[in-house]
Amino acid sequence: MQQWYQEEWRFIVTVLGVGKHDSARECRVGLEPGDSFSSTYACPAGFCPKSVMKTYPIMEAVRSGGDLRALGGDGPHSIELVCPDGVVRFRLTAERI
């Protein structure tokens, strides 16, 4: 792979909680509290594919100059989300590179 485009944003997804007991067995891909994933444009390796579908539009909002507070975020570049299955709670944070 030859990435040629210089990305302006890095996105970090940090798992805050999993199910009722914070057990990896409650998540289909085995995520645990404290797991963290970083990416610019590509899908983060090992992250849940369903959750990528949920986070991607939010990443695009940041890339387009949006403020995540308009979507319920606690800052212009930070928001807490729950996975599509309703099991994993995580924080998405954007950092300008």
N, C-alpha and C positions, 0 to 999 in steps of 0.2 A: 504494500500500500504506500502510495506517495501523496501524503496530505500536502496540498499546495496552498490552501487558504489559511491566512493568519486569523485565528479566532480571537474575539475580543472578550469573551466571557468564559469563566470556568464555573461549573455547577457542582455543588457538593450535596449529596443526599446522605443524611444521617438517620439511622433507625433510632427512634425514641422509645418505642414500646411494641410488644408483640402479644396480641390476644389478652386474655385475662391473667395469665401467669408469667408473661414475658419469657415464654419457652419457644425455642426454635421449632419444636414439633407442632406448634400452632400455625406455622407459615409453610406453605407448599414448597418454597425454595430454601427454607431453613434460616431465614434472617433472624438475627438476634439484636437486642438493644446494644447500641454502640457501634454496630457495623456501619461503615462509611464508604461511599462510592464517589468518585470524582470523574468528571468528563467535561469536554468542551462541546463538541457536536455529536460525537458517536455515542451509542448506548453504553452505559457503564457495564463492564464485564461483571457477571454474577448478580446483577440487579434484576429484580422481577420484571418480566416483559410486560405484564399487565400494568404495573405501576409506571413503566416508561411511557405507555400510552397516555397516562394521566399527567405526567410531569412535562412531556414535550411541549404542549401548548403553552404552559406556564413559562418554560424556557424561552419560547418564541416571543412571548409578551415582554420579557426582560430585554431580549435582543433588539426589540423594536422600540425600546425606550419607555416601556410601561412601568408602573409602580405597583408592586404586589399588594400594597395596602388596599387597593381598589378591589382585590379579590379576597380580602380577609387576612392578608399577611400582617405580621407584626413590624414590618419595616419595608422599605422600598424594594429590597432584594432578598427577602426572607419570608417563608410561609410554611406553616405546618399543614400536612395532608394526611389522609387515611387512604390506604390502598383500596383498589376497587372491590376487593373481597371483604373489606371492613375489618381486617385483622391487624395490619401493621400501620403504626403511626410513625411518620417520619417528617423531618424538616428538610426543605430544599432551600439552599442558600446560593446566591449568585455573587461571584467576585469578578470585578473587571481585571483583566490580565494586563 
